[in-house]
Amino acid sequence: MSKISAVINVVEEELDTLPRAIESVKNLVDEVVVVDMSASGVSGDKKTKVFKHKLVNYVEPARNFGIEKAHGEWVLVLDPDEEIPGSLSREIQKVTKESGIDFFRLPRKNIIFGKWIKHSRWWPDYNVRLFKKGNVSWSEEIHGAPVTIGVSRNIPPEEKFSIKHNNYTSVEQYISRMNRYTTVQAGNIVKGGYKFNWTDLAAKPAGEFLSRYFAGEGYKDGVHGLALAGLQAVSEFVLYLKTWNMKEENLEVKGVIGEMRKIEREFYYWQADVSGGLFGKIRKKFRF
């Protein structure tokens, strides 16, 4: 039977949830590799091996470090606020015995503000988390897509086969992480050649809201969907605002009005799409 290593990175604020993450994989894996970036420290045991790593603002560098320390043929990457339910554990045991597959994408069930978010582009939230060692690594960019080699397969998008992700528990937590993430992201896109354009302060947040709330059917998630679409839009606004060098620029109000009218047309398009009916279809087609 192929050996499986779980890799979990943890920072100080995540220490409270780490035991549940470890406990959820204890009967599945042969070892748990914890990459400890906390100040308090994490205790290991016979199965849990702890490696210290300097604190970084995003997980990707520490994740690669943890994968290097793993000894299993298969690696299961988990965050400290995630859990593997028994049904998914049994599925992992089954699929790792199959031949010809190098990595798997696992669905993730996001619990945000106390509710499973089934729409808003938060489900099935596929992530590459199970793979043969050497076939997957992460780029050194925040929220960057993993670099993969070989043949892949998706685990069915069913609740019983999904990682349980105890995501944002409060608005304060969301805003705190947003501030940290957007600082790193802004630096990355500027390094990549992005030049500040004031229209992005309107277009990017509006596009994010519309894609989450309407295209992603966030309205089916109730107030949670509206709140998350709004927070994601704010995150986009803050991200592009952080690329601004704060130099004075001439900005005619007519230009802002013109940009708002573009957004208004997009809003009416999605309003018509959701509302339906003959008038809605006409309005959607002609975007008025």
C-alpha positions as CSV (number, residue, x, y, z in Angstrom):
1,M,0.0,0.0,0.0
2,S,1.3,3.5,-1.0
3,K,2.3,5.7,1.9
4,I,0.7,9.1,2.3
5,S,2.1,12.2,3.9
6,A,-0.1,15.1,5.0
7,V,1.5,18.5,4.9
8,I,0.0,21.3,7.0
9,N,1.4,24.9,7.4
10,V,0.4,26.9,10.4
11,V,0.8,30.4,11.8
12,E,0.0,31.8,15.3
13,E,-3.6,32.6,14.6
14,E,-4.3,29.1,13.3
15,L,-3.0,27.1,16.3
16,D,-6.5,26.6,17.7
17,T,-7.8,24.8,14.6
18,L,-4.6,22.8,13.9
19,P,-5.5,19.8,16.3
20,R,-8.8,19.2,14.4
21,A,-7.0,19.2,11.0
22,I,-4.4,16.7,12.3
23,E,-7.0,14.5,14.0
24,S,-9.0,14.3,10.7
25,V,-6.1,12.6,8.9
26,K,-4.5,10.6,11.7
27,N,-6.1,7.3,10.5
28,L,-5.5,8.1,6.8
29,V,-1.8,9.1,6.5
30,D,1.5,7.6,7.6
31,E,2.9,10.9,8.7
32,V,1.9,14.4,9.3
33,V,4.4,17.1,8.4
34,V,3.6,20.4,10.2
35,V,5.4,23.5,8.9
36,D,5.4,25.7,12.0
37,M,5.6,29.5,11.5
38,S,4.1,30.4,14.8
39,A,5.8,32.1,17.7
40,S,4.3,29.7,20.4
41,G,5.5,26.5,18.7
42,V,3.8,23.2,17.9
43,S,4.5,19.9,19.6
44,G,5.0,16.8,17.6
45,D,4.6,13.0,18.3
46,K,5.5,9.7,16.7
47,K,3.4,10.4,13.6
48,T,3.5,14.2,13.6
49,K,6.8,15.8,12.6
50,V,7.3,19.5,13.1
51,F,9.6,21.7,11.1
52,K,10.2,25.4,11.8
53,H,10.0,27.9,9.0
54,K,10.3,31.7,9.0
55,L,7.0,33.5,9.0
56,V,5.9,34.5,5.4
57,N,2.9,36.5,4.3
58,Y,1.5,33.8,2.1
59,V,1.6,30.0,2.2
60,E,3.2,28.9,-1.0
61,P,6.9,29.0,-0.1
62,A,6.2,27.2,3.2
63,R,4.0,24.6,1.4
64,N,6.9,23.7,-0.9
65,F,9.2,23.4,2.1
66,G,6.8,21.0,3.7
67,I,6.5,18.9,0.6
68,E,10.2,18.5,0.5
69,K,10.2,17.1,4.1
70,A,7.5,14.5,3.3
71,H,8.5,10.9,2.9
72,G,5.3,9.5,1.4
73,E,4.8,8.5,-2.2
74,W,1.6,10.5,-2.0
75,V,1.2,14.0,-0.5
76,L,-2.0,15.4,0.9
77,V,-1.9,19.2,1.4
78,L,-4.2,20.6,4.1
79,D,-4.6,24.0,5.7
80,P,-5.0,24.1,9.5
81,D,-8.6,25.3,9.2
82,E,-9.5,22.3,7.0
83,E,-10.7,18.8,7.8
84,I,-10.9,15.5,5.9
85,P,-14.2,13.8,6.6
86,G,-14.3,10.0,6.9
87,S,-16.0,9.5,3.5
88,L,-13.3,11.5,1.7
89,S,-10.6,9.7,3.6
90,R,-12.0,6.4,2.3
91,E,-12.1,7.8,-1.2
92,I,-8.5,8.9,-1.0
93,Q,-7.5,5.4,0.2
94,K,-9.2,4.0,-2.8
95,V,-7.9,6.3,-5.5
96,T,-4.3,6.2,-4.4
97,K,-4.3,2.5,-5.2
98,E,-5.3,3.2,-8.8
99,S,-2.6,3.4,-11.5
100,G,-2.1,6.1,-14.1
101,I,-3.2,9.1,-12.1
102,D,-0.5,11.6,-10.8
103,F,-2.6,14.2,-9.0
104,F,-6.2,14.8,-8.0
105,R,-8.3,18.0,-7.6
106,L,-10.5,17.8,-4.5
107,P,-13.7,19.8,-4.0
108,R,-13.8,22.1,-1.0
109,K,-16.8,22.9,1.2
110,N,-16.3,26.5,2.4
111,I,-18.0,27.4,5.7
112,I,-18.0,31.2,5.7
113,F,-19.6,33.3,8.5
114,G,-21.1,30.0,9.8
115,K,-22.7,28.9,6.6
116,W,-21.8,26.5,3.7
117,I,-21.5,28.8,0.7
118,K,-22.9,26.7,-2.2
119,H,-22.8,29.5,-4.9
120,S,-20.9,32.8,-5.3
121,R,-18.1,30.9,-7.1
122,W,-17.2,29.2,-3.8
123,W,-18.3,25.7,-4.8
124,P,-17.0,23.2,-5.8
125,D,-13.8,25.3,-5.3
126,Y,-11.5,22.5,-6.8
127,N,-8.0,22.5,-5.4
128,V,-5.0,20.3,-6.3
129,R,-4.3,18.8,-2.9
130,L,-3.5,15.1,-3.5
131,F,-0.6,14.1,-5.6
132,K,2.4,11.9,-6.1
133,K,5.5,13.6,-4.6
134,G,7.4,15.3,-7.4
135,N,4.4,15.9,-9.6
136,V,3.1,19.2,-8.0
137,S,4.8,22.3,-6.6
138,W,3.6,25.8,-5.9
139,S,4.8,29.0,-7.6
140,E,6.2,31.7,-5.3
141,E,3.1,33.9,-5.8
142,I,0.3,34.4,-3.4
143,H,-2.7,32.3,-4.4
144,G,-0.7,31.1,-7.4
145,A,-1.8,28.0,-9.3
146,P,0.3,24.9,-8.7
147,V,2.7,23.7,-11.3
148,T,1.6,20.2,-12.2
149,I,3.1,17.3,-14.1
150,G,1.3,14.2,-15.4
151,V,-2.3,13.0,-15.6
152,S,-5.0,14.4,-13.4
153,R,-8.5,13.5,-12.2
154,N,-11.3,15.4,-10.3
155,I,-12.9,13.8,-7.3
156,P,-16.7,14.0,-7.8
157,P,-18.1,17.3,-6.6
158,E,-20.2,15.9,-3.8
159,E,-20.3,17.1,-0.2
160,K,-19.2,13.7,1.1
161,F,-16.0,13.9,-0.9
162,S,-15.2,17.5,-0.1
163,I,-12.6,19.0,2.2
164,K,-14.4,20.9,5.0
165,H,-12.9,24.4,5.1
166,N,-13.7,26.4,8.2
167,N,-13.0,29.6,6.3
168,Y,-13.7,33.2,7.5
169,T,-15.4,33.3,10.8
170,S,-15.9,37.0,11.0
171,V,-15.8,40.2,9.0
172,E,-12.9,41.4,11.0
173,Q,-10.9,38.3,10.1
174,Y,-11.8,38.7,6.4
175,I,-10.6,42.3,6.4
176,S,-7.4,41.5,8.3
177,R,-6.4,38.8,5.8
178,M,-7.5,41.0,2.9
179,N,-5.2,43.7,4.0
180,R,-2.2,41.3,4.2
181,Y,-3.0,39.5,0.9
182,T,-3.7,42.7,-1.2
183,T,-0.3,44.2,-0.1
184,V,1.5,41.2,-1.5
185,Q,-0.7,40.9,-4.6
186,A,-0.3,44.6,-5.4
187,G,3.5,44.3,-5.2
188,N,3.4,41.3,-7.4
189,I,1.3,42.9,-10.2
190,V,3.4,46.0,-10.1
191,K,6.6,43.9,-10.5
192,G,4.9,42.2,-13.4
193,G,4.5,45.5,-15.2
194,Y,1.1,46.7,-14.2
195,K,0.6,50.5,-14.4
196,F,-2.0,52.1,-12.3
197,N,-5.2,53.1,-14.2
198,W,-7.9,54.9,-12.2
199,T,-10.6,53.1,-14.2
200,D,-9.6,49.9,-12.5
201,L,-10.8,51.4,-9.2
202,A,-14.4,51.2,-10.6
203,A,-14.3,48.4,-13.2
204,K,-12.4,45.8,-11.2
205,P,-14.6,45.9,-8.0
206,A,-17.8,46.1,-10.1
207,G,-16.8,43.2,-12.2
208,E,-15.9,41.1,-9.2
209,F,-19.3,41.9,-7.5
210,L,-21.3,41.1,-10.7
211,S,-19.4,37.9,-11.3
212,R,-19.9,36.7,-7.7
213,Y,-23.5,37.9,-7.1
214,F,-25.1,37.4,-10.5
215,A,-22.9,35.2,-12.7
216,G,-22.0,33.0,-9.7
217,E,-25.6,33.1,-8.4
218,G,-24.5,34.5,-5.1
219,Y,-28.1,35.7,-4.6
220,K,-29.0,32.1,-3.8
221,D,-26.8,32.3,-0.7
222,G,-29.0,35.0,0.8
223,V,-27.4,37.8,2.9
224,H,-24.2,35.7,3.0
225,G,-24.0,35.9,-0.8
226,L,-24.5,39.7,-0.9
227,A,-22.0,40.2,1.9
228,L,-19.3,38.1,0.3
229,A,-19.8,39.7,-3.2
230,G,-19.4,43.1,-1.5
231,L,-16.3,42.1,0.4
232,Q,-14.7,40.6,-2.7
233,A,-15.4,43.8,-4.5
234,V,-13.8,45.8,-1.7
235,S,-10.8,43.5,-1.9
236,E,-10.4,44.3,-5.6
237,F,-10.7,48.1,-4.9
238,V,-8.1,47.9,-2.1
239,L,-5.8,45.8,-4.3
240,Y,-5.7,48.3,-7.2
241,L,-5.7,51.3,-4.9
242,K,-2.4,49.9,-3.4
243,T,-0.8,50.2,-6.8
244,W,-1.4,53.9,-6.9
245,N,1.6,56.1,-6.1
246,M,-0.6,58.8,-4.6
247,K,0.6,61.4,-7.2
248,E,-1.9,64.0,-8.1
249,E,-3.7,63.4,-11.5
250,N,-6.3,65.3,-13.4
251,L,-9.5,63.4,-13.3
252,E,-12.6,64.9,-15.0
253,V,-15.9,63.9,-13.4
254,K,-17.2,63.2,-16.9
255,G,-14.7,60.3,-17.1
256,V,-16.0,58.8,-13.9
257,I,-19.6,59.2,-15.0
258,G,-18.7,57.4,-18.3
259,E,-17.1,54.5,-16.4
260,M,-20.1,54.3,-14.1
261,R,-22.4,54.1,-17.1
262,K,-20.5,51.1,-18.4
263,I,-21.0,49.4,-15.1
264,E,-24.6,50.4,-15.1
265,R,-25.1,48.6,-18.4
266,E,-23.4,45.5,-17.0
267,F,-25.7,45.6,-14.0
268,Y,-28.8,45.9,-16.1
269,Y,-27.6,42.9,-18.2
270,W,-27.4,40.7,-15.2
271,Q,-30.6,42.1,-13.7
272,A,-32.4,41.1,-16.8
273,D,-30.7,37.7,-16.8
274,V,-32.0,37.0,-13.3
275,S,-35.4,38.6,-13.7
276,G,-36.3,36.9,-17.0
277,G,-39.5,37.6,-18.9
278,L,-39.8,39.2,-22.3
279,F,-38.7,42.7,-21.3
280,G,-35.8,41.1,-19.4
281,K,-34.7,39.2,-22.5
282,I,-34.8,42.4,-24.6
283,R,-32.9,44.4,-22.0
284,K,-30.3,41.6,-21.7
285,K,-29.8,41.5,-25.5
286,F,-29.4,45.2,-26.0
287,R,-27.9,46.0,-22.6
288,F,-30.0,49.0,-21.7
